[in-house]
Amino acid sequence: FNVPFEIGVKITEREYQEYGQALEKMLQDILAENAE
């Protein structure tokens, strides 16, 4: 699971504030599934 570097660069601070929490929750869910 690799996010292209370009996508990370294009994320603005405002977008991160809007989507950051949702992305963090998604990542936590993915990690939790992998850990089982």
Secondary structure, 3 states (H helix, E strand, C coil): CCCCHHHHHHCCHHHHHHHHHHHHHHHHHHHHHHHC
